[in-house]
Amino acid sequence: MILTIEQKKEYFKSLGKNETDSGTSDVQVAIFTQRIKHLTEHLKRNKKDFATERALVNMVGRRKKLLSYIKHKDIERYRELIKKLEIRK
């Protein structure tokens, strides 16, 4: 895992309600995004790692579901999150 405890707490503080708020959809999307970036770099070096590829596809799907939930609940929060995490360009 590439995220340290301090980095996670920073996400909790900036996107969640407090330093221990790991359940907010915004925080979960941020953590998924970092893990997806890490796995993408791993797969660029290891093209035949199919187990990791499958895990990456599942993770992208879970992030997509969370993003659609946020978009349905509050479109402005969704737009801010997309811009802050630089998911879509």
C-alpha distances in whole Angstrom, upper triangle without the diagonal:
4,6,8,10,13,12,11,15,16,15,17,20,21,20,21,24,23,20,19,19,16,19,20,20,19,16,15,16,14,11,11,13,10,7,11,11,8,10,13,13,12,15,17,17,17,19,20,17,18,16,13,16,17,13,13,17,17,14,16,19,18,17,21,22,21,22,25,26,25,28,30,30,30,31,31,27,26,27,26,22,23,24,22,19,21,20,23,26
4,6,10,11,9,10,14,14,14,16,19,19,19,20,23,22,19,19,20,17,19,20,20,19,16,15,15,13,10,11,12,8,7,11,10,7,10,12,12,11,15,16,16,17,20,21,18,20,18,15,17,19,16,15,18,18,15,17,20,19,18,21,23,21,22,26,26,25,27,30,30,30,30,29,26,25,26,24,21,21,22,19,16,18,18,22,23
4,7,8,6,7,10,11,10,12,15,15,16,17,20,18,15,15,16,14,16,17,17,16,13,13,14,11,8,10,11,8,8,12,11,10,12,15,15,15,18,19,20,21,23,24,21,23,21,17,19,21,17,16,19,19,16,17,20,18,17,20,22,20,21,24,24,23,26,28,28,27,28,27,24,23,24,22,19,20,20,17,15,17,18,21,23
4,5,5,6,9,10,11,12,14,16,17,17,19,17,14,14,16,14,17,19,19,18,14,15,16,14,11,14,14,11,12,15,15,13,16,18,18,18,21,23,23,23,26,27,24,26,24,21,23,24,20,20,23,22,19,21,24,22,20,24,25,23,24,27,27,25,28,31,30,29,30,29,26,25,26,24,21,22,23,20,18,20,21,25,26
4,5,5,6,9,10,10,12,14,15,15,17,14,11,11,13,12,15,17,18,17,14,14,16,14,12,15,16,13,14,18,18,16,19,21,21,21,24,26,26,27,29,30,27,28,26,23,25,26,22,22,25,24,20,22,25,22,21,24,25,22,24,27,26,25,28,30,29,29,30,29,25,25,27,24,21,23,24,20,19,22,22,26,28
4,5,5,6,9,10,10,12,14,14,16,13,10,11,14,13,17,17,19,17,14,15,17,14,13,16,17,14,15,19,18,17,20,23,22,23,26,27,27,28,31,32,29,31,28,25,27,28,25,24,27,26,22,24,26,24,22,25,26,23,24,28,27,25,28,31,29,28,29,28,24,25,26,23,20,22,22,19,18,21,22,26,27
4,5,5,6,9,10,11,12,13,16,14,11,12,13,12,16,16,17,15,11,13,14,11,10,13,13,10,12,16,15,14,17,19,19,20,23,24,25,26,28,30,27,28,26,23,25,26,22,21,24,23,19,21,23,21,19,22,24,21,21,25,24,22,25,28,27,26,26,25,21,21,22,20,17,19,19,15,14,17,18,22,24
4,5,5,6,9,10,10,11,13,12,9,9,10,8,12,13,14,12,9,10,12,9,8,11,12,10,12,15,15,15,17,20,20,21,23,25,26,27,29,30,27,28,25,22,24,24,21,20,22,21,18,19,21,19,17,20,21,18,19,23,22,20,23,25,24,24,24,23,20,20,21,19,16,18,19,16,14,18,18,22,24
4,5,5,6,9,10,9,11,9,5,7,9,9,12,13,15,13,10,12,14,12,11,15,15,14,15,19,19,19,21,23,24,24,27,29,29,30,32,34,31,31,29,26,28,28,24,23,26,25,21,22,24,21,19,23,23,20,21,24,23,21,24,26,25,24,25,24,20,21,22,20,17,20,20,17,16,20,21,24,26
4,5,5,6,8,9,11,10,7,10,11,11,14,14,15,13,10,13,14,11,11,15,15,13,16,18,18,18,21,23,23,24,27,28,29,30,32,34,31,32,30,27,28,29,25,24,26,25,21,22,24,22,19,22,23,20,20,24,23,20,23,26,24,23,24,22,18,19,20,17,15,17,17,14,13,17,18,22,24
4,5,5,6,7,10,10,8,10,9,9,11,10,11,9,6,9,10,7,8,12,12,11,13,16,16,17,19,21,21,23,25,26,28,29,30,32,29,30,28,25,26,26,23,21,23,22,18,19,21,18,16,19,20,16,16,20,19,17,19,22,21,19,20,19,15,16,17,14,12,14,15,11,11,15,16,19,21
4,6,6,5,7,6,5,6,6,6,9,8,11,9,6,9,11,9,10,13,14,14,16,18,19,19,22,24,24,26,28,29,31,32,33,34,31,32,29,26,27,27,24,23,25,23,20,20,22,19,17,20,20,16,17,20,19,17,20,22,20,19,21,19,16,17,19,16,13,17,17,14,14,18,18,22,24
4,6,5,6,5,5,8,8,9,12,11,13,11,9,13,14,12,13,16,17,16,19,21,21,22,25,26,27,28,31,32,33,34,36,37,35,35,33,30,31,31,27,26,28,27,23,24,25,22,20,23,23,19,19,23,21,18,21,23,21,20,21,19,16,18,19,16,14,18,18,14,15,19,20,23,25
4,6,8,8,9,11,10,11,13,11,13,10,9,12,13,10,12,16,15,15,18,20,20,21,24,25,26,27,29,30,32,33,35,37,34,34,32,29,30,30,27,25,27,26,22,22,24,21,19,21,22,18,17,21,20,17,19,22,19,18,19,16,13,15,16,12,11,14,14,11,12,15,17,20,22
4,7,8,10,11,9,9,11,8,9,6,6,9,10,8,11,13,13,14,17,18,19,20,23,24,25,27,28,30,32,33,34,35,33,33,31,28,28,28,25,23,24,23,20,20,21,18,15,18,18,14,14,17,16,13,16,18,16,14,16,14,10,12,13,11,9,12,13,10,11,14,15,18,20
4,6,7,8,6,7,8,6,9,7,6,10,11,11,12,15,16,16,18,20,21,22,24,26,27,29,30,32,34,34,36,37,34,34,31,29,29,29,26,24,26,24,21,21,22,19,17,19,19,15,15,18,16,14,17,18,16,15,17,16,12,14,16,14,12,15,16,14,14,18,18,21,24
4,7,8,6,9,10,8,11,10,10,13,15,14,16,18,19,20,22,24,25,26,28,30,31,32,34,36,37,38,39,40,37,37,35,32,33,32,29,28,29,27,24,25,25,22,20,22,21,18,18,21,18,16,19,20,17,16,19,17,14,16,19,16,15,19,19,17,18,21,22,25,27
4,6,5,9,11,10,14,13,11,14,16,15,16,19,20,20,22,24,25,26,28,30,31,32,34,36,37,38,39,40,37,37,35,32,33,33,29,29,30,28,25,26,27,23,22,24,24,20,21,24,21,19,22,24,21,20,22,21,17,19,21,19,17,21,21,18,19,23,24,27,29
4,6,8,11,12,15,14,11,14,16,14,14,18,19,18,20,23,23,23,26,28,29,29,32,34,35,35,37,38,35,35,33,30,32,31,28,27,29,27,24,25,26,23,21,25,24,21,22,25,23,21,24,26,23,23,24,23,19,21,23,20,18,21,22,19,19,22,23,27,29
4,6,9,10,14,14,11,13,16,15,14,17,19,18,19,22,24,23,25,28,29,29,31,34,34,35,37,37,34,34,31,29,30,30,26,26,28,26,22,24,25,22,20,24,23,19,21,24,22,20,24,25,23,23,25,24,20,22,24,22,19,22,24,20,20,24,24,28,30
4,6,7,10,10,8,10,13,13,13,15,17,17,18,21,22,23,25,27,28,29,31,33,34,34,36,37,33,33,30,28,29,28,25,24,26,24,21,22,23,19,18,21,20,16,18,20,18,17,20,21,19,19,21,21,17,18,21,19,16,20,21,18,18,22,22,25,28
4,6,8,9,6,7,11,10,10,12,14,15,15,18,20,20,21,24,25,25,27,30,31,31,32,33,30,29,27,24,26,25,21,21,22,20,17,19,19,16,15,18,17,14,16,19,17,16,19,21,19,19,21,21,17,18,20,19,16,18,20,18,17,20,20,23,26
4,6,8,7,7,10,11,11,13,15,16,17,18,21,21,22,24,26,27,28,31,32,32,33,34,30,29,27,25,26,24,21,21,22,19,16,18,18,14,14,16,15,12,14,16,14,13,17,18,16,17,19,20,16,16,20,18,16,18,21,19,18,21,20,23,26
4,5,5,6,9,10,11,12,14,16,17,18,20,22,23,24,26,27,29,31,33,33,33,34,31,30,28,26,26,25,22,21,22,20,17,17,17,14,13,15,14,10,12,14,12,10,14,15,13,13,16,16,12,13,16,15,12,15,18,16,15,19,18,21,24
4,5,5,6,9,10,10,12,14,15,16,18,20,21,22,24,26,26,28,31,31,31,32,29,28,26,24,24,23,20,19,19,17,14,14,14,11,9,11,10,6,8,10,8,7,11,12,11,12,13,14,11,10,14,13,10,13,16,14,13,16,15,18,21
4,5,5,6,9,10,11,13,14,15,17,19,20,21,23,25,26,27,30,30,31,32,29,29,27,24,24,24,21,19,20,18,15,15,15,13,10,12,12,8,8,11,10,8,11,13,12,11,13,12,9,9,11,10,7,10,12,11,10,13,13,15,18
4,5,5,6,9,10,11,12,14,16,17,18,20,22,23,24,26,28,29,30,31,28,28,25,23,23,23,20,18,19,18,14,15,16,13,11,14,14,10,11,14,13,11,15,17,15,15,16,16,12,12,15,13,10,12,14,12,11,14,14,17,20
4,5,5,6,9,10,11,12,14,15,16,18,20,21,22,24,26,26,27,28,25,24,22,20,20,19,16,15,16,14,11,12,13,10,8,11,11,8,10,13,12,11,14,16,16,16,17,18,14,13,16,15,11,13,16,14,12,15,14,17,20
4,5,5,6,9,10,10,12,14,15,16,18,20,21,22,25,25,25,27,24,23,22,19,19,19,16,14,15,13,10,10,11,9,6,9,10,7,7,11,11,10,12,15,15,15,15,16,12,11,13,12,9,10,13,11,9,12,10,13,17
4,5,5,6,9,10,11,13,14,15,17,19,20,22,24,24,25,27,24,24,23,19,20,20,17,15,16,16,12,12,14,12,9,12,13,11,10,14,14,13,15,18,17,17,17,16,13,12,14,12,8,10,12,9,7,10,10,13,16
4,5,5,6,9,10,11,12,14,16,17,18,20,22,22,24,25,22,22,20,17,18,18,15,13,15,14,10,12,14,12,9,13,14,12,13,16,16,15,18,20,20,20,20,20,17,15,17,16,12,13,15,13,10,13,12,16,19
4,5,5,6,9,10,10,12,14,15,16,18,20,20,21,22,19,19,17,14,15,15,12,10,12,11,7,8,10,8,6,10,12,10,11,14,15,15,17,19,20,20,20,20,17,15,17,17,13,13,15,14,11,13,11,14,18
4,5,5,6,9,10,10,13,14,15,17,19,20,20,22,20,20,19,15,15,16,13,11,12,13,9,8,11,11,8,10,13,12,11,15,16,15,17,20,20,20,19,19,16,14,15,15,11,11,13,11,8,9,8,11,14
4,5,5,6,9,10,11,13,14,16,17,18,20,22,19,20,19,15,15,17,14,12,14,14,11,11,14,13,11,14,16,15,15,18,19,18,20,23,23,23,22,22,19,17,18,17,14,13,15,13,9,11,10,14,16
4,5,5,6,9,10,11,12,14,16,16,17,19,16,16,15,11,12,14,11,9,12,12,8,10,13,12,11,14,16,15,16,19,20,19,21,24,25,24,24,24,22,20,21,20,16,16,18,16,13,14,13,16,19
4,5,5,6,9,10,10,12,15,15,15,17,15,15,14,11,10,12,9,6,9,10,7,7,11,11,9,12,15,14,14,17,19,19,20,23,24,24,23,24,21,19,20,19,16,15,17,16,12,13,11,14,16
4,6,5,6,9,10,11,13,14,15,18,16,17,16,13,12,15,13,9,12,14,11,10,14,15,12,15,18,17,17,20,22,21,22,25,26,25,24,24,22,20,20,19,16,15,16,15,11,11,10,13,15
4,5,5,6,9,10,11,12,14,16,14,15,15,11,12,14,12,10,13,14,12,12,16,16,15,17,20,19,19,23,24,24,25,28,29,28,28,28,25,23,23,23,19,18,19,18,14,15,14,17,19
4,5,5,6,9,10,10,11,13,11,12,11,7,8,11,9,7,10,12,10,11,14,15,14,16,19,19,19,22,24,24,25,28,29,29,28,29,26,24,25,24,21,20,21,20,16,17,15,18,20
4,5,5,6,9,10,10,13,11,12,13,9,9,12,11,8,10,13,11,11,15,16,15,16,19,20,19,22,24,24,25,28,29,29,28,28,26,23,24,24,21,19,20,20,16,15,14,16,17
4,5,5,7,9,10,13,12,14,15,11,11,15,14,11,14,16,15,15,18,19,18,20,23,23,22,25,27,27,28,31,32,32,30,30,28,26,26,25,22,21,22,21,17,17,16,18,19
4,5,5,6,8,11,9,11,12,9,10,13,12,10,14,16,15,15,19,19,19,21,24,24,24,27,29,29,30,33,34,34,33,33,31,28,29,28,25,23,25,24,20,20,19,21,22
4,5,5,5,8,7,9,10,8,7,11,11,9,12,15,14,14,17,19,19,20,23,24,24,26,28,29,29,32,34,34,33,33,31,28,29,29,26,24,25,25,21,20,19,20,22
4,6,6,10,10,12,14,11,10,14,15,12,15,18,17,17,20,22,21,22,25,26,25,28,30,30,31,34,35,35,33,34,32,29,29,29,26,24,25,25,21,20,19,20,21
4,6,9,9,12,14,12,12,16,16,15,17,20,19,19,23,24,23,25,28,29,28,31,33,33,34,37,38,38,37,37,35,32,32,32,29,27,28,27,24,23,22,24,24
4,6,6,9,11,9,10,13,14,13,16,18,18,19,22,23,23,25,27,28,28,31,33,33,34,37,38,38,37,38,36,33,33,34,30,28,30,29,26,25,23,25,26
4,6,8,11,10,9,12,14,13,14,17,18,18,21,23,23,24,27,28,28,30,32,33,33,36,38,38,37,38,36,33,33,34,31,28,30,30,26,25,23,24,25
4,6,9,9,9,11,13,13,15,17,18,19,21,23,24,25,27,29,29,31,33,34,35,37,39,40,39,40,38,35,35,36,33,31,33,32,29,28,26,27,28
4,6,6,6,9,10,11,13,15,16,17,19,20,21,23,25,26,27,29,31,32,33,35,37,37,37,38,36,33,34,34,31,29,31,30,27,26,24,26,28
4,5,5,6,9,10,11,12,14,15,17,18,20,21,23,25,26,27,29,30,31,33,35,36,35,37,35,32,33,34,30,28,31,30,27,27,24,25,27
4,5,5,6,9,10,11,12,14,16,17,19,20,22,23,24,26,27,29,30,32,34,35,34,36,33,31,32,33,29,28,30,30,26,26,24,26,28
4,5,5,6,9,10,10,12,14,15,16,18,20,21,22,24,26,27,28,30,32,32,32,33,31,28,29,30,26,25,27,26,23,23,21,23,25
4,5,5,6,9,10,11,13,14,15,17,19,20,21,23,25,26,27,29,31,31,31,32,30,27,28,29,25,24,26,26,22,22,19,21,23
4,5,5,6,9,10,11,13,14,15,17,19,20,21,23,25,26,27,29,30,30,32,30,26,28,29,26,24,27,27,23,23,20,22,24
4,5,5,6,9,10,11,12,14,15,17,18,20,21,23,24,26,27,29,28,30,27,25,26,27,23,22,25,25,21,22,19,21,24
4,5,5,6,9,10,11,12,14,15,16,18,20,21,22,24,26,27,26,27,25,22,24,24,21,19,22,22,18,18,15,17,20
4,5,5,6,9,10,11,13,14,15,17,19,20,21,23,25,26,25,27,25,22,23,24,21,19,22,22,19,19,16,17,20
4,5,5,6,9,10,11,13,14,15,17,19,20,21,23,24,24,26,24,21,23,24,21,20,23,23,19,20,17,19,22
4,5,5,6,9,10,11,12,14,15,17,18,20,21,22,22,24,21,19,21,21,18,17,20,19,16,17,14,16,20
4,5,5,6,9,10,10,12,14,15,16,18,20,21,20,22,20,16,18,19,16,14,18,18,14,15,11,13,16
4,5,5,6,9,10,11,12,14,15,17,19,20,20,22,20,17,19,20,17,16,19,20,17,17,14,15,19
4,5,5,6,9,10,11,13,14,15,17,18,19,21,18,16,18,19,16,15,19,19,16,18,14,16,20
4,5,5,6,9,10,11,12,14,15,16,16,18,15,12,15,16,12,12,15,15,12,14,11,13,17
4,5,5,6,9,10,10,12,14,15,15,17,15,12,14,16,13,12,15,16,14,14,11,12,16
4,5,5,6,9,10,11,12,14,14,17,15,12,15,17,14,14,18,18,16,17,14,15,19
4,5,5,6,9,10,11,12,13,15,12,10,13,15,12,12,16,16,14,16,13,15,19
4,5,5,6,9,10,10,10,12,10,7,10,12,9,9,13,13,12,13,11,12,15
4,5,5,6,9,10,10,13,12,9,11,14,12,12,15,16,15,16,13,14,17
4,5,5,6,9,10,13,11,9,13,14,13,13,17,17,17,18,16,17,20
4,5,5,6,7,9,7,6,9,11,9,11,14,14,14,16,14,15,19
4,6,5,5,8,8,5,8,11,10,10,13,15,15,16,14,14,17
4,6,7,10,10,9,12,14,14,14,17,18,19,20,18,18,21
4,7,9,9,9,12,13,13,15,17,18,19,20,19,19,22
4,6,5,6,9,10,11,13,15,16,17,18,17,18,20
4,6,5,6,9,10,11,12,14,15,16,15,15,17
4,5,5,6,9,10,11,12,14,15,15,15,17
4,5,5,6,9,10,10,12,14,14,15,17
4,5,5,6,9,10,11,12,11,12,14
4,5,5,6,9,10,10,10,10,12
4,6,5,6,9,10,11,12,13
4,5,5,6,8,9,10,13
4,6,5,6,5,7,9
4,6,5,7,8,8
4,6,8,10,11
4,5,9,10
4,6,7
4,7
4
